[in-house]
Amino acid sequence: MRVLLIEDNPDIAANLGDYLGERGHGVDFAADGLTGLHLAVVNDYDVIVLDLSLPGMDGLELCRKLRHEAHRATPVIMLTARDQLEQKLAGFAAGADDYLVKPFAMQELEARIQALLKRGRGSAGRLLKVADLEYNLDTLEVRRAGRAINLNPTGLKILQALMEASPAVVTRRELETRVWGEELPDSDALRVHIHGLRAAIDKPFAKPLIQTRHGIGYRLVDPDATSP
């Protein structure tokens, strides 16, 4: 399991990291909201443990951006020293999946993480579907109209971003950051990969799914849907 821990308290971060690491989990750290959001967008994590009070960008804003701008569905457990109902409701409204009030037992946090993962694996949330195209995030299998499609890792990242956002447009910058982080490739790299993705999931079929918004980005949409 790969965990992103976004926590500005170094003692709490170190204790959580040691505890989870001893149990065989990989842990990445961020001590502020901006760094945490960047890591959450450019990497794939099984779960994000997110402190509510952070420098740079608080946990609520980070979670909202993760869900509504980056279109990432990674499970989020929010940590806070506040126990007010209003704060919990605000966390869930921002897109958090669970809530844990400090101080807490390490065992409880791990149990909540495992419960979230089991719930995710057993639900349709791990299967992205647009029209007759399906992408299983657990097995990394892509099928269209029941036919298996082989994609390289970059193609899978682009496809996931487009399917999670569908039918919305994903900008070129968002796609490039999602795939390559801040070390952006030359200007033609994304176009080349989009061409390859089209060849795999559109060309063999009657109805194309990938649409270009010139000067903006791309979207993947069901051609029979009524969405604009």
N, C-alpha and C positions, 0 to 999 in steps of 0.2 A: 504494500500500500504506500502511496506517495502523498504526503501531507504538506500543505503550505500553511505555516504558522505566521500570522501577522499580529505581532504583539510588541509594544514598545517597552514593556517592563523586562529588563534583561534577566532578572532572576526567574520570573515566570517562564520566559522563553527558554532559558537554559534547562530548567527542571522538566518542562514538557518535552523538549527535544531529547533529553537524556532518557526519559521514561519511554517515549515512543521508539527511539532508536534502539534501546535494549530489547525491544520486542520485534525488532526486525523491520521497522517501518522507515522509509526514507523521508527526511524532513528538510524542507527549505524554509528559510527565515526572511522576514521583512520587519523592520522596526518602525516604518511609517506607511501611511496610506498610499502614497503615490508609488512607492516601490512595490508594495503589496499588489496593487492593481496591475502594474506592469507584469509582474511574475505570473499572476493569475490568468492574464490574457495570453501571454506568449508560451506558457507551458500547460501541460495536461496533468491535473492533480485528481486524486480520488476524492479528496475532501479538503476544504479550507477551514481552518480555525481562525476566527476573525475577532479581534478585540474591538469593542465599540469606540473607546476613546483613543484616538491615534493622532499624532502630529501630521500636518500636511493635508490630510483628508480623513474624516472620521469614518468609522465602520459602516454607518448607514449610507453615506454617500458612495463609498466604495462598492457596497453591495448593490446599490441601485445602478451604478454604472456597469458593473459586471453583468447584471441581468438585462438591462434595457439598451445599453450601448454596445457592449461587447457580445451580448447574446450568449453568454456562457451559462451552462446549467449545472456546473460543479456544485455539489452539496456544500452548504455553508453552516457551520456552527458558530454562533455569535457569543462572545464572552463579554461580561460586563460586571462592574461592581454594583450596579443599580438593580433593584428588585421591583421597581414600580411597574405596574401593569402597562402604563402608557409606553414605557421604553420597550417592553416585550412586543407590544402590538406594532410599534414603529419598526422594530427589527424584522418582524414577519412581513410587514407591508413592503419593506425594502427588498425582500427576496430571501431572507434567511430561512433555513430549514429547521433549525433547532436553536435553543437558547440555554445558556448555562451561566449561573450567577457565581461570581467569585466570593469567597474562596470555595473551591470544589475539590473533590477527590480525583486523582489521576485516573483511577479505575472507572469512575463514572464517565469521564470524558471519553475514554477508549470505548466503553460500552455504547455510548451514544453514537460514536463514529461507526462502529460495526453495525449498529441498527440502521443507520442511514444508508450504508453501503448495501446491506441486505435488501432494504426496501427498494433501492434504486435498481439493483440487479433483477429484482422480481417484477419490475414494472415496465410499462412501455416507454418510460422515459429514457431507457438505454437504447431504444430503437428509433432512429430518425426516419421519417417517411414523408416524402413529397411526391404526389401522384403515384406512379408505379415504381418509384425509386426508393430503396430501403438501404439504410446503413446501420449495421449493428455495432454499437460502440464497444461492446465487450469482446466480440470476436473479430472486429475490424473487417467484417464481410460486407461487401456491397453487391446488391442485386437490383436489376431493373427488369420488370416483367418476369421475374423468376430466374433470369439469366445472371450468372455470376460475372462480376466485373473486377478485374485486377487493376489496382492503382498503387502508385508508389507512395511513400510516406508524405511527401509534399502534397500530392493530389488528395490524399485523405484529409489532411488538415484544411485545405481549401474547401473541399466538399463539406466537411463538418461545419465550417463557418457559414457557408451559404445555406445549408439545410437548417441550421439552428435559427438563422435570421429570416428564412423564407416566410412570406413573400417580399420582405423588405430588401432594399439595396444595401450591399456592403461595399464601402468605398475601397478604392485601391489601397489607400494608406492603411486602413484597418486590416485588409487581407495580408498585406506585406508585413505588418507588425505581428500579426497572428502567426505567420509562418517563420519569419526570419528575425523577429525581435527588432532591436535598434540597429543591427548590422544589416542594413538593407542592401539587396543585390542591385545589379544594373537595371535600368528602366525596362528592359525587355523580358526580364525573368518571369514576372507574374503573367505577362501576356502569353509566353511560351507554355507555362503550366496550365493556364486556362484553355489554350488550344488543345493540349493533350487531354485535359479533362473532358472537353467537348467531344473529342474523337472517341473517348471511351463510353460516355454515358448518353450522348446525343446522336452521334452519326449513325449508329446501327439501328436507330429507332425512328418511327414516323414523326414523332412530335418532340422538338427540342425543348429542354427545360432551362438551360442557361441563357440568360438575356444580358446584353451589354447596355449599360447606360453611359454613353460616350462622355468622356471627361469627368465621370463620377466614379463608376465601379461596375459591379455585377450583381445579379440576383438570380436565384433559382426558384422557379415558380411553376405550378401546375397550369398548363396552357388551357385546361378546361375550366379552371376556377374563375370566379367573377372578380377576384381581387384586382385592383388597378396595378 
